[in-house]
C-alpha cells in the first residue's frame, strides 16, 4: 500500500468516486430512463460537487471532457473494460496504459479483476503490470474486485465479498471496490479481510434515496471508507440532492434521516 489519505482520491481519509464508465460496460440501456444522462458533461458537472473525490471514466471520455474540468475535478482513469455485447466468460480488455493515463492528467487509476473467471490468471497479471506502473507515478490504484464466472454461484455472499476485498489487499490495491454483501456484518467481514486497503461499496442499480443511503450508512458503520457510485447519482433528475445527502453520511457521519432532510 501507499499512503493515499492526502491524495486527490481521498477527503479526510474517505472516498466518493463518481463512476461513469457504464456506457462501455452496459451500453445505452443505462441512459434510456433519463436521456440527458448520456451526456458526459452532465456527470462532469455533478463531479464538481465537493463530496466527489474523483470521477472514474474510460479513456475516450477523459480525452474529450476532462480538459474542460481539470481545475475542478480529479480524474480516475479506468484502464480496462468490456462491452455488454461480449458473451463469453467474464473478462475485461485493457484499453489504456498507466503512462497515457498520467499524460491525460489522471490522479488515480482503476482496474477490474474478475476473481473466479476462467480469465482470472491473465487479468491478475494485467493488474500487476498496471499496479506497478502506477507506483512509479505515485498514483493510487483502485481495484474493481468483482468475483464472477461460471463456477461462482453467489457473487454477493458475505464470504465471496470478503474474498474480493482480500484479493485486492493481496494484489496491492489501495482501494477495493466491492459489492454490498447485504448487511453491516458482512461488510465488517470484508473490511477485516482487506487490512489497510480501503473498502468502498459499489453503488449498483438505482434504488430509492432511503434504501441507498441506508446501505451506504451500513458500510460506513462497518468501517468502510466510502463509495463508488454511478447510476444512483446520474440516473436521478437532481444528482446534486443525493450528493448532498451522501456528503452528510460519508463525511459528516449523519444519520439517514438527517441526510434526507
Secondary structure, DSSP 8 states (H G I E B T S, - for coil): ----TTSTT-BTTBEEEEE--HHHHT-GGGGTTSGGGG-HHHHHHHTTSTT--EEEE-HHHHHHHGGGTTTT--EEEE-B---TT--SSS---B---HHHHHHHT-SEEEEEE-TTSTTHHHHHHHHHHHHHHHHHHT-EEEEEE---STT-S-TTSHHHHHHHHHHHHHHT-SEEEE---SSHHHHHHHHHHHTTSEEEEE--S---HHHHHHHHHHHHHTT--EEEESHHHHTSS-HHHHHHHHHHHHHH---HHHHH-
